[in-house]
């Protein structure tokens, strides 16, 4: 009975693992094939200047994380970063291109063009703030480069309970 309970707990914990907290993944030991076997095919693969690669595992539009899993040229795990963490979002600076932003934050939740301001705004779902309301991180592009970043609160829908406006 204890063995069955232990196996169930292990399976449940493994199901909740994320690349940044997965004890099965060890920098310098784990390989790219190990990550793909556990997490499946990435959303995108980014080549690195040193011959390595970064696998992007985005949870957008509903999730709140983008895991960037970095490997050396020979396929060894270097580390994992959440592009949508506060530190990841802080790396976005005015003048960056859309590709540079995607490379850091991963695939966006949505894009909206505002004709009057001439801004193209991309957003990502991020962790809620202390109010408990959902949050979005917004990157405003103008003339093909980052103009600024903002955050917006997401209020529950009155028309469709359970959905966000």
Buried (B, 14 or more C-beta within 10 A) or exposed (E): EEEEEEEEEEEEEEEEBBBBEBEEBEEEEBBBEBBEEBBEEBBBEBEEEEEBBBBBBBBBEEBBBBBBBBBBEEBBBBEBBBBBBEEBBEBBEEEBEBEBBBBBBBBBBEEEEEEEEEBBBBBBBBEEEEEEEBBBBBBBBBEEBBBEBEEEEBEEEEEEEEEEE
